[in-house]
Amino acid sequence: MIATCFGIPCRRLRVLSFSFTFLSFILFDRLKEAIRITTVATESALSTSKVDHVARLLETYKGGRYFVYTSENLTLPHIRAMAKDRHSVATWGRKSWRRRFKDYAVGELRFYEALENYTDSYVRTLNISEADFVLVPIPLGAAVFWGYPSDIENAFNHLLYNEPFFWTHREKHVYITNNERLFRHDMIKFFRDCCGFSYEIVTKISAGMLVNDFDPFAFMHYVIKHPDEAWSFQETKPVFRRYWSIGYSHEASDSKYNLTVASYDDWKNKELALFYRTTTGTSLYNSTQYRHALFRKNMTEAEKVLQPSAIGFQVPYFQWFNEISNAKFCLVVRGDNPSSRSFYTAIRVGCVPMVVSNALPHYQPLFPSLVNFDDFAILIDEKDFLSNPSESINHAIRSLSVFDQKRLIHGLELVQQLLVLDHSHSLFAPAFVHETVARLKG
């Protein structure tokens, strides 16, 4: 008599059980292999991406070289020393301006010093006749706040009358400032009267290029196409022949914020889904409605955002920094202009910027010959955000696949190397040269 188990011969049941177990192992192995292949394909796609191409290009860059003037009549070491001294007293400037633009002026010095200290002969030359462009290292913002009109006048007079290369190649000279008012068309008379920027100086140096906090040409085109957004047309009138924007990237190199080098493994383990802190005050150009949109209806919109999140108004610095450092996404909303310094702080701490400012990629296009905003940031349309703030945020986050997340973090890694001057693998100098040469040829 054949033994049965639940009406099925037990021997057959054992064979079926063994076959099912064996098949399960095969399927599991194949599933693991499929996951491995998918992961390898994802990593391969990332490694052959535009981001990696840009990194390799800059690591071996040989597409142009720059020369830096070294005369102390231009570098103004006494001004630089005052700017770096936390206890120094500014010699000029409205108090409200000093509070805001002091950091900007010190940030300018970091840009200059990064280029002055760079020694790769493929990128920098000590022979001015070999240079694609010449950096004029006058610390403009610092000279405004810690110097006198005579400091600026003397520095530019040295350039205009004692540097022969300037006489024949004005167009090759490059200047840096991220003081958003300096060299703005509607502020020329103001800085002439207060600070030594005569019309003669501005007229002669304007044949060159200004690396500025914003790009007036790109912004002008945007404003013309979007008159309903009511941005100031005065800000868009160019003074120099050529520009490109460094933005407020001095914030990305501010050592008071600990640098968190972007990596996907660290990013995915961050505790907060979203970070957003703003002030209770009002902003220009109708921006308050965007900055306070999450606080409508007694914070109910903020409560609908994916949790855990840190959303609200100002908090003590320690809490603020702990929150932004532990967030995966950082909401950046337009303010008195299309930008916000929080955008650059987010980059420094490895937080993916979630931008509510349609004009920002045109106002501050960062190294546009190398990267686009959507390589490392999420852009939310202003109308969608205003219509349904929490849902527009949640949808943007939920719609990201793992591949999309890795792509954004990969892009953020590169942007940190472009903007963060104290990054151990900084690519700022070759990126600066690449962008400047591209603009000169354009």
For each residue, the residues with C-beta under 8 A, 3 or more apart:
1:
2: 9 11
3: 9 10 11
4: 7 8 9 10
5: 8 9 10 13
6: 13
7: 4
8: 4 5 12 13
9: 2 3 4 5 12 13
10: 3 4 5 13 14
11: 2 3 14 15
12: 8 9 15 16
13: 5 6 8 9 10 16 17
14: 10 11 17 18
15: 11 12 18 19
16: 12 13 19 20
17: 13 14 20 21
18: 14 15 21 22
19: 15 16 22 23
20: 16 17 23 24
21: 17 18 24 25
22: 18 19 25 26
23: 19 20 26 27
24: 20 21 27 28
25: 21 22 28 29
26: 22 23 29 30
27: 23 24 30 31
28: 24 25 31 32
29: 25 26 32 33
30: 26 27 33 34
31: 27 28 34 35
32: 28 29 35 36
33: 29 30 36 37
34: 30 31 37 38
35: 31 32 38 39
36: 32 33 39 40
37: 33 34 40 41
38: 34 35 41 42
39: 35 36 42 43
40: 36 37 43 44
41: 37 38 44 45
42: 38 39 45 46 402 403 406
43: 39 40 46 47
44: 40 41 47 48
45: 41 42 48 49 403
46: 42 43 49 51 52 406 407 410
47: 43 44 52
48: 44 45 52 53
49: 45 46 52 53 407 410
50: 53 54 375
51: 46 54 55 371 375 407 410 411 413 414
52: 46 47 48 49 55 56 410
53: 48 49 50 56 57
54: 50 51 57 58 370 371 414
55: 51 52 58 59 414 417 427
56: 52 53 59 60
57: 53 54 60 61 434
58: 54 55 61 370 427 430 431 434
59: 55 56 427 430
60: 56 57
61: 57 58 122 123 430 433 434
62: 122
63: 433 434 437
64: 123 132 133 433 434 436 437
65: 122 123 124 125 130 131 132 433
66: 115 123 124 125 131 132 133 134 135 174 433 436
67: 124 125 126 127 128 130 131 133 134 135
68: 115 116 124 134 135 137
69: 74 75 134 135 136 137 159 163
70: 74 75 116
71: 74 75 158 162 163
72: 75 76 77
73: 76 154 155 158 162
74: 69 70 71 136 137 138 155 158 159
75: 69 70 71 72 80 137 138 139
76: 72 73 79 80 138 139 142 143 147 151 155
77: 72 80 81
78: 81 82
79: 76 82 83 139 142 143 146 147 151
80: 75 76 77 83 84 109 139 142
81: 77 78 84 85
82: 78 79 85 88 142 146
83: 79 80 88 102 105 106 109 139 142 145 146
84: 80 81 106 109
85: 81 82 88
86:
87:
88: 82 83 85 146
89:
90: 93 98 102 145 146
91: 145 146 147 148
92: 144 145 147 148 194 195
93: 90 97 98 101 144 145
94: 97 98
95: 98 99
96: 99 100
97: 93 94 100 101 145 181
98: 90 93 94 95 101 102 145
99: 95 96 102
100: 96 97 103 104
101: 93 97 98 104 105 141 145 179 181
102: 83 90 98 99 105 106 145
103: 100 106 107 250 251 254
104: 100 101 107 108 141 178 179 180 213 248 250
105: 83 101 102 108 109 139 141 142 144 145 146 179
106: 83 84 102 103 109 110 142 250
107: 103 104 110 111 178 248 249 250 251 253 254
108: 104 105 111 112 139 140 141 142 176 177 178 179 250
109: 80 83 84 105 106 112 113 139 142
110: 106 107 113 114 250 253 421
111: 107 108 114 115 176 178 211 246 250 421
112: 108 109 115 116 135 137 139 176
113: 109 110 116 117
114: 110 111 117 118 421 426 428 429
115: 66 68 111 112 118 124 135 137 429 432
116: 68 70 112 113 137
117: 113 114
118: 114 115 123 124 429
119: 124
120: 123 124 429 430
121: 124 125
122: 61 62 65
123: 61 64 65 66 118 120 429 430 433
124: 65 66 67 68 115 118 119 120 121 429
125: 65 66 67 121 128 130 131
126: 67
127: 67 130 131
128: 67 125 131 134 165
129: 165
130: 65 67 125 127
131: 65 66 67 125 127 128 134 172
132: 64 65 66 172 433 436 437 440
133: 64 66 67 172 173 174 209 436 437 440
134: 66 67 68 69 128 131 165 169 172 173 174
135: 66 67 68 69 112 115 174 176
136: 69 74 159 173 174 175 205 208
137: 68 69 74 75 112 115 116
138: 74 75 76 143 152 155 156 159 175
139: 75 76 79 80 83 105 108 109 112 142 143
140: 108 143 144 152 175 176 177 179 182
141: 101 104 105 108 144 145 177 178 179 182
142: 76 79 80 82 83 105 106 108 109 139 145 146 147
143: 76 79 138 139 140 146 147 151 152 155 195
144: 92 93 105 140 141 147 152 179 182 191 195
145: 83 90 91 92 93 97 98 101 102 105 141 142
146: 79 82 83 88 90 91 105 142 143
147: 76 79 91 92 142 143 144 150 151 152
148: 91 92 151 196
149: 152 153 194 195 196
150: 147 153 154 196
151: 76 79 143 147 148 154 155 196
152: 138 140 143 144 147 149 155 156 195 196 197 201
153: 149 150 156 157 196 198 201
154: 73 150 151 157 158
155: 73 74 76 138 143 151 152 158 159
156: 138 152 153 159 160 196 201 205
157: 153 154 160 161 162
158: 71 73 74 154 155 161 162 163
159: 69 74 136 138 155 156 162 163 166 173 205
160: 156 157 163 166 201 204
161: 157 158
162: 71 73 157 158 159
163: 69 71 158 159 160 166 167
164: 167 168
165: 128 129 134 168 169 172
166: 159 160 163 169 170 173
167: 163 164 170
168: 164 165
169: 134 165 166 172 173
170: 166 167 173 204 205 207 208
171: 207 208 209 241 440
172: 131 132 133 134 165 169 208 440
173: 133 134 136 159 166 169 170 205 207 208 209
174: 66 133 134 135 136 208 209 210 211 436
175: 136 138 140 205 208 209 210 211 240
176: 108 111 112 135 140 210 211 246
177: 108 140 141 182 183 210 211 212 213
178: 104 107 108 111 141 212 213 246 247 248 249 250
179: 101 104 105 108 140 141 144 182 213
180: 104 184 213 214 337
181: 97 101 184 187 190 191
182: 140 141 144 177 179 187 191 197
183: 177 187 188 191 202 210 212 239 240
184: 180 181 187 188 234 235 239
185: 188 234 235 237 238 239
186: 234 235 237
187: 181 182 183 184 190 191
188: 183 184 185 191 192 197 199 202 239
189: 192 193
190: 181 187 193 194
191: 144 181 182 183 187 188 194 195 197
192: 188 189 195 196 197 198 199 202
193: 189 190
194: 92 149 190 191
195: 92 143 144 149 152 191 192
196: 148 149 150 151 152 153 156 192 201
197: 152 182 188 191 192 201 202
198: 153 192 201 202
199: 188 192 202 203
200: 203 204
201: 152 153 156 160 196 197 198 204 205
202: 183 188 192 197 198 199 205 206 239
203: 199 200 206
204: 160 170 200 201 207
205: 136 156 159 170 173 175 201 202 208 240
206: 202 203 239 240 241
207: 170 171 173 204 240 241
208: 136 170 171 172 173 174 175 205 240 241 242
209: 133 171 173 174 175 240 241 242 243 244 436 439 440
210: 174 175 176 177 183 239 240 242 243
211: 111 174 175 176 177 243 244 245 246 432 436
212: 177 178 183 215 216 243 244 245 246
213: 104 177 178 179 180 245 246 247 248 364
214: 180 219 235 245 247 337 339 363 364
215: 212 218 219 243 244 245 362 363 364 365
216: 212 219 220 235 236 237 238 239 243
217: 220 221 238 243
218: 215 221 222 245 362 363 365
219: 214 215 216 222 223 231 235 236 338 359 362 363
220: 216 217 223 224 233 236 237 238
221: 217 218 224 225 362
222: 218 219 225 226 359 362 363
223: 219 220 226 227 229 231 233 236 359
224: 220 221 227
225: 221 222
226: 222 223 229 231 358 359
227: 223 224 230
228:
229: 223 226 285 358 359
230: 227 285 286
231: 219 223 226 235 236 285 337 338 359
232: 235 236 285
233: 220 223 236 237
234: 184 185 186 237
235: 184 185 186 214 216 219 231 232 337
236: 216 219 220 223 231 232 233
237: 185 186 216 220 233 234
238: 185 216 217 220 241 243
239: 183 184 185 188 202 206 210 216
240: 175 183 205 206 207 208 209 210 243
241: 171 206 207 208 209 238
242: 208 209 210 439 440
243: 209 210 211 212 215 216 217 238 240 439
244: 209 211 212 215 365 368 435 436 439
245: 211 212 213 214 215 218 363 364 365 366
246: 111 176 178 211 212 213 249 366
247: 178 213 214 339 343 344 364 366
248: 104 107 178 213 251 339 341 343 344 364
249: 107 178 246 252 253 344 366 419
250: 103 104 106 107 108 110 111 178 253 254 344
251: 103 107 248 254 341 344 345 348
252: 249 344 345 347 348 416 419 420
253: 107 110 249 250 348 419 420 421 422
254: 103 107 250 251 257 345 348
255: 422
256:
257: 254 321 345 348 349
258: 321 325 349
259: 348 349 416 420 422 423
260: 266 325 348 349 350
261: 350 413 416 423 424
262: 266 267 350 409 412 413 416
263: 266 267 350 409 413
264: 267 268 405 406 409 410
265: 268 269
266: 260 262 263 269 270 350
267: 262 263 264 270 328 350 352 405 409
268: 264 265 328 405
269: 265 266
270: 266 267 326 327 328 351
271: 308 326 327
272: 275 308 309 310 323 326 327 328
273: 305 306 307 308 309 327 328 329 397
274: 305 306 309 310 311 327 328 329 330 331 354 393 397
275: 272 309 310 311 323 324 326 327 329 330 331 346 351
276: 294 309 310 311 312 330 331 333
277: 310 311 312 313 314 315 320 323 324
278: 291 292 313 314 333
279: 291 313 314
280: 313 314
281:
282: 288
283: 287 288 291 334 335 336
284: 287 335 336 337
285: 229 230 231 232 334 336 337
286: 230 289
287: 283 284 290 291 333 334 335 336
288: 282 283 291 292
289: 286 292 293 386
290: 287 293 333 334 356 382 385 386
291: 278 279 283 287 288 333 334 335
292: 278 288 289 295 296
293: 289 290 296 301 385 386 389
294: 276 299 301 302 305 311 389 390
295: 292 299 301 302 312 313
296: 292 293 300 301 389
297: 300 301
298:
299: 294 295 302 303 312
300: 296 297 303 304
301: 293 294 295 296 297 304 305 389 390
302: 294 295 299 305 309 311 312 390
303: 299 300 390
304: 300 301 390 391 394
305: 273 274 294 301 302 309 311 390 393 394
306: 273 274 309 393 394 397 398
307: 273
308: 271 272 273
309: 272 273 274 275 276 302 305 306 327
310: 272 274 275 276 277 323 324 327
311: 274 275 276 277 294 302 305 331
312: 276 277 295 299 302 315
313: 277 278 279 280 295
314: 277 278 279 280 320
315: 277 312 319 320 323
316: 319 320
317: 320 321
318: 321 322
319: 315 316 322 323
320: 277 314 315 316 317 323 324
321: 257 258 317 318 324 325
322: 318 319 325 326
323: 272 275 277 310 315 319 320 326 327
324: 275 277 310 320 321 327 330 345 346 349 351
325: 258 260 321 322 349 351
326: 270 271 272 275 322 323
327: 270 271 272 273 274 275 309 310 323 324 330 351
328: 267 268 270 272 273 274 351 352
329: 273 274 275 351 352 353 354 378 397
330: 274 275 276 324 327 342 345 346 351 352 353 354
331: 274 275 276 311 354 356 393
332: 340 342 343 346 353 354 355 356 357 360
333: 276 278 287 290 291 340 356 357
334: 283 285 287 290 291 337 338 339 340 356 357 359 360 382
335: 283 284 287 291 339 340
336: 283 284 285 287
337: 180 214 231 235 284 285 334 363
338: 219 231 334 357 358 359 360 362 363 364
339: 214 247 248 334 335 343 357 360 363 364
340: 332 333 334 335 343 357
341: 248 251 344 345
342: 330 332 345 346
343: 247 248 332 339 340 346 347 353 355 360
344: 247 248 249 250 251 252 341 347 348 419
345: 251 252 254 257 324 330 341 342 348 349
346: 275 324 330 332 342 343 349 351 352 353
347: 252 343 344 350 351 353 376 412 415 416 419 420
348: 251 252 253 254 257 259 260 344 345 416 420
349: 257 258 259 260 324 325 345 346
350: 260 261 262 263 266 267 347 409 412 416
351: 270 275 324 325 327 328 329 330 346 347
352: 267 328 329 330 346 376 377 378 408 409 412
353: 329 330 332 343 346 347 376 377 378
354: 274 329 330 331 332 377 378 380 393 396
355: 332 343 360 373 377 378 379 380
356: 290 331 332 333 334 380 382 385
357: 332 333 334 338 339 340 360 363 382
358: 226 229 338 379 381 382
359: 219 222 223 226 229 231 334 338 362 363
360: 332 334 338 339 343 355 357 363 364 373
361: 364 365 372 373 379
362: 215 218 219 221 222 338 359 365
363: 214 215 218 219 222 245 337 338 339 357 359 360
364: 213 214 215 245 247 248 338 339 360 361
365: 215 218 244 245 361 362 368 373
366: 245 246 247 249 371 373 415 418 419
367: 370 371 418 431 434 435
368: 244 365 371 372 435
369: 434 435 438
370: 54 58 367 418 431 434 435
371: 51 54 366 367 368 375 376 411 414 415 418
372: 361 368 375
373: 355 360 361 365 366 376 377 379
374: 377 378 379
375: 50 51 371 372 407 408 411 414 415
376: 347 352 353 371 373 408 411 412 414 415
377: 352 353 354 355 373 374 408
378: 329 352 353 354 355 374 396 408
379: 355 358 361 373 374
380: 354 355 356 384 385 392 393 396
381: 358 384 385 392
382: 290 334 356 357 358 385 386
383: 386 387
384: 380 381 387 388 392
385: 290 293 356 380 381 382 388 389 392 393
386: 289 290 293 382 383 389
387: 383 384 392
388: 384 385 391 392
389: 293 294 296 301 385 386 392 393
390: 294 301 302 303 304 305 393 394
391: 304 388 394 395
392: 380 381 384 385 387 388 389 395 396
393: 274 305 306 331 354 380 385 389 390 396 397
394: 304 305 306 390 391 397 398
395: 391 392 398 399
396: 354 378 380 392 393 399 400
397: 273 274 306 329 393 394 400
398: 306 394 395
399: 395 396 404
400: 396 397 404 405 408
401: 404 405
402: 42 405 406
403: 42 45 406 407
404: 399 400 401 407 408
405: 264 267 268 400 401 402 408 409
406: 42 46 264 402 403 409 410
407: 46 49 51 375 403 404 410 411
408: 352 375 376 377 378 400 404 405 411 412
409: 262 263 264 267 350 352 405 406 412 413
410: 46 49 51 52 264 406 407 413 414
411: 51 371 375 376 407 408 414 415
412: 262 347 350 352 376 408 409 415 416
413: 51 261 262 263 409 410 416 417
414: 51 54 55 371 375 376 410 411 417 418 427
415: 347 366 371 375 376 411 412 418 419
416: 252 259 261 262 347 348 350 412 413 419 420 423
417: 55 413 414 420 423 425 426 427 428
418: 366 367 370 371 414 415 427 428 431
419: 249 252 253 344 347 366 415 416 428
420: 252 253 259 347 348 416 417 423 426 428
421: 110 111 114 253 426 428
422: 253 255 259 426
423: 259 261 416 417 420 426
424: 261
425: 417
426: 114 417 420 421 422 423 429
427: 55 58 59 414 417 418 430 431
428: 114 417 418 419 420 421 431 432
429: 114 115 118 120 123 124 426 432 433
430: 58 59 61 120 123 427 433 434
431: 58 367 370 418 427 428 434 435
432: 115 211 428 429 435 436
433: 61 63 64 65 66 123 132 429 430 436 437
434: 57 58 61 63 64 367 369 370 430 431 437 438
435: 244 367 368 369 370 431 432 438 439
436: 64 66 132 133 174 209 211 244 432 433 439 440
437: 63 64 132 133 433 434 440 441
438: 369 434 435 441 442
439: 209 242 243 244 435 436 442
440: 132 133 171 172 209 242 436 437
441: 437 438
442: 438 439
